[in-house]
Amino acid sequence: MRPQVVLASTLALNATLFVANFYIAIVSGSRTILAEAILTATDLSGSAILLWGLHLSRRPANLQHPFGFGKERFFWAFISIVITFTIAGIVALVTGIDQWANPHPVSHLFEGVLIVAATLVASVIGISVTLRELRLGRETLQGLLESSHEGLKSVFYQDAVAIAGAVLALAGLLVVYETHRAAIDGAVAAAEGVLLVATGFVLTAESRGYLVGRALEPALARELLGLVERDPRVGRVRSIQSMQLGPDDALVALRINFQDGLTTDQLETAVDQVSASVKSAFPIVRHLIIEPES
């Protein structure tokens, strides 16, 4: 999967939508459309932040960062989630409550419905780009959602929430058009804010685990152990420690009890061959430390 394609397409779509939503929100006075503008603005900034994190993560390792900069993607994904969902959600919630408590007239409803419908279509296009990239990479949506690609998951959830928010906004604007009750406009904006904040809490909690230092998924660790222990020179793997350094980068440390009777040269050869086998079978393991015991 090409994360830069997903992020760049999201960036282009949201830049166009933000201008249109913000203009209609100003002329109409609708808090619902303002919530949509806030959502597209934060999606825009969030995608830019994720692209920046992707750029920083590709810097080569140095003396201060011997394992590279892969965790930059986790950090900037966390920042993107906080901005896109939590802050945006709170702003939308507050503006919605204000309109609900002190309703202001809402005008230009026809234009508002058109721009929200355009936002809905664009969000569907954004998700279709993500799904296409998954198909090209022979990956599944479930695999993405269970993976450590926090940035791409954030983009997917942005589009999913944008679709739900746009459907809710369309329904709210149509009700306002029929009933002329401006308070409903505020209630819909507040509901969009709650949806954003709730999604942000879920993603922030998951992102925190990768920032602190999360091990490989248990199933992947078991596969790796099985591969190592099938080598006839390996007696037993005494311990395995791992840490995700990035979505496609992991550090693994193994303490291996090799069979008795191996010479020093044979032990060195065994370590080299086990290391090569692991890195070939599991490309995510870019840093492998083997502590041999006999």
Protein Blocks (a to p, Z undefined) as FASTA:
>chain_A
ZZklmmmmmmmmmmmmmmmmmmmmmmnopaklmmmmmmmmmmmmmmmmmmmmmmmmmpcc
dfklmnojmlmmmmmmmmmmmmmmmmmmmmmmmmmmmmmmmccddehklmmmmmmmmmmm
mmmmmmmmmmmmmmmnopafklmmmmmblmlmmmmmmmmmmmmmmmmmmmmmmmmmmnop
aklmmmmmmmmmmmmmmmmmmmmmmmmmmmnopcddfklmmmmmmmmmmpmkbmbdfbdc
dddfbfkbccddddddddehiafklmmmmmmmmmmmmmmmmmmlmbccddddZZ
